[in-house]
Amino acid sequence: MNITDHFIPVFASSLESAVAHYEKITGKPSDRQWAIPDAELQLATVYPYVIVSGTEQALELAKNLRSGLFCSSVARFLLKLGSNLS
């Protein structure tokens, strides 16, 4: 299992505006965008940031996020932490 990337979370009311801002200050383009519909969140990465956008209520819950990791295998990562998938 390898951690392939890490990100600093940033919370924003508008994903598009925040992506444009962080692209400008980092000089890097957004390379990933995705949604978590069940949590009412939209996310994008502009390295080294992960921008989290959504409803006010969804963002309040998401603000407990301290960092984001991408890994080669979630199952192996959980096993390494002593967790299981059930």
N, C-alpha and C positions, 0 to 999 in steps of 0.2 A: 504494500500500500504506500502510495506516495502522495503527499500534499503537493498539488501542482500550481496553486496560486493562493494568495491571501488578499483581502480587501478591507478597507476602512469604511464603515457604513456612514452614509450621509442621508438625512431625512429631508424630503421636500414635498411641497404640495403639488408642484407641477413637474412631472418627469422631463418633459421636453425642455423647459427652461433650465432645469438643473443640469441636464446633459449638455446643453449648449454652454453653460457657464463653466463646467468642469473640463469640457473639451478645450475651451479657450485658455484656461489657466494652466492646464497640463500640456497643451500642445499635442494631445493624443485623441484619436477618435474613440467613440463608444464602440466596443467590440462585441457586446452581448446585451440583449434585451429580452426579458421574459416576464410572464405574469404568474401570480399565484392567486387564481380566481377565488378559491375558498377563503383566503385571508384578505381579499380585496386589496391586493398589493400589486404594483408593477415595479420592476427592477431593471437597472441597466448598470453596466460597468464602464467606467472610464478610469483605467488603471492609475493609481492604486485605490480608487474609490468604487464602492457599490452604492448606487443611488436608489433609495427606497421611497416610493411614492404611493399614495393611496388615500382613502378616506381618513378623516381626522381620527375616528375611532380605531381604524386599522393601524394607523401610524402610532397611536398611543401604545398599543400592544407591542408593536415592532420595535419601539425604542429601547427595549431590553437587549437588543442585538448589539454586541460589542465588536465583533469582527466576522468576516465571512471567509470560508475556505472552500476551495475546489480540490477534490482528491480523485485519484484514479479509480477508486472503488469504495463506495459508501459502505457496502457490506463488510469489507475488510477493515475499514476505519472503525466501524462500530464494534467489531470483534476485538480490535486492538484496544479499544476503550473498555472492553469487558461487557459490552451490551449485546443484545441479539435483536433480530428483526421482528420477533413476534410480539 
